[in-house]
Amino acid sequence: MRAEMTACAVFSFQQFHDKIIHMVEHNMILSASGWRKVFAQSRDEQDSTPEIGAENTTLAVIAADVFADYVREKTNEETPVIVCGTDTRPTGPAIASAVLRTLLAKKIIVRYVGIAAAPEIMAYARKFDAFIYISASHNPVGHNGIKFGLNDGGVLDADECAPLIDAFKKKCTSPNAMQNAEALLSSCPQHDAEWVYKESDGCKREALAAYNSFIRNVITGTSVAGEQESLFEKMRPSKNDSASKRLGIVCDMNGSARTCSIDRDFFAAQNIAFYAMHDKPGQIAHEIIPEGKNLDWCARELERLQNAGHADALLGYMPDCDGDRGNIVFWNETQKRADMLGAQEVFALSVLAELSYAHMLHAGDSSYKGAVAVNGPTSMRIDEIAAAFNARVFRAEVGEANVVNAANAARAQGYTVRICGEGSNGGNITYPSAVRDPMSTIFAIIKLLKIDGLYKTWCEKSHQHYNDDFTLTDILDSLPRWTTTGVADPEAMLRITTSDHAALKQKFQAIFEKEWGAKRKELEKKYGIASYEAVLTNGTTEMRGAPDFSKSGSGGLKLIFFDKGKTPCAFMWMRGSKTEPVFRIMCDVQGNDKRAREEEKALIAWERKMLEQADT
């Protein structure tokens, strides 16, 4: 702590200024989803050192400085209150030290919660003016970053974030950037900083209480305590149930911020057994992104518990480091093993649950219009589920803020949007939350399993057989069948040298149209693809039937393929990531048999080939 508190001493080295400019221009990703880079002093993304060095300290100070000005202008408050917290990355405390002292130097009231899950700090910040959350989400351990938000429960969107980014770049390129940062840190009263740290435990308790109260509202859809309790009673396993009908949850916390959150106590309050592993803060045992092989740990623990006689161990989840996403494993009772669910399946299951739940809550309400808001690469299995409930699907560009804003725009049109999210990344955002939350995901599944009539309603509306003695495996088997490229699949990422993505897509269009003319008959014969439509997503705007691919700019481009009957049967999608130095692509194909899997592989290979050619 002493080293952090004297960090300003390193700012006398003027030669570091050029390094700061280089970092901002070449090593730092600035987007609404977070300002991220490798903060470990060694610049090794796998380094678990707590040291961030002088240059990174400067960047943290400037980021806090510009946000303080933004909040003061936005709120018109002389002394606004900003909540601050971190995930469990080793560099979190050093970045937090620079941020807190900068805010205090600018006469901002700071409430520091220490380690907190993203949904927790965002729920707590609703009572104040804004928040700064120090995290790099699912990125490797040496990365870190900063997320900014006001008191609406979510991060700033792209439009709100743009002036912050401009101000940040301008201050970083100033010849006096390091001296100004040193001056800000030096002007922070020592007793103010000590007071913020001393009050941190109390702020953390308040944050946990705020989150516990808020998530009850999110899960049940009501803020009335009596109604909440009645609905939770329907979800709770009975103590008189057989072991296989009771419910236990395994969580591979992987040392994430959820180690310090409400999970254990919240499940206990609902009579749900909770089995945690890697549950010490910072106990990051394996890669952070909750995809692929990283879910093996949770799956193996689920199997171990089942083999040890814990028949209630039926579900498992693994959050990322900030604890806003939790992808799922489940006990497959027919195969006697733990299986992993892909991100698209997790989201589809959540959408099915919440549309069925909303149908129950609004039974008899003739004014009810259901809808779902999703991002461009969300599988079209969502469209099938929504159609069964006569609900509309709104699509936006990739990015949590884009999807939340699209949902808000739909609500302004009179739609009830109980759930939104990004199927390509897993996890869901359940209203009134504005951030993904594994508690929302787990309880969506619990609703389907425990509330009478929800799964039956889905079976009736999708014209499928219903069995009273159903399991989660039965529910999964009832989902629409699609084969989708996984976000963590090697085929889903390209290293593109073209920085102008509009120009890249313009060249891609010329290549695609030429190849479409040559391959059309073959595509129809092999896969039933007869026509296509170009769809662009920028922010919350979706443009169908776009004649010019380049108009998507840095947003999403999707080509939807149709069969002879004009029914969508597949799509290919692309967009440059704004949080990682990669260009993301994916394909979605109707069906999950051998033919569909072969088609998905053929389409993604074709998309890669055309993009690589366009990038030359």
Helices and strands as residue ranges (DSSP letters): H 2-5, G 7-12, H 16-22, I 23-27, E 29-31, E 34-38, H 53-75, E 81-86, H 92-105, E 109-115, H 118-124, G 125-127, E 130-134, E 143-149, H 158-173, H 177-186, H 190-198, H 200-220, H 225-235, E 248-252, G 257-260, H 263-269, E 273-277, G 292-295, H 296-307, E 313-319, E 326-332, E 337-340, H 343-361, E 370-375, H 381-388, E 392-396, H 400-412, E 416-421, E 429-430, H 438-450, H 454-461, H 472-477, E 482-484, G 490-492, E 493-494, H 501-527, E 531-538, E 541-544, G 549-552, E 556-562, E 568-576, E 583-590, H 594-614
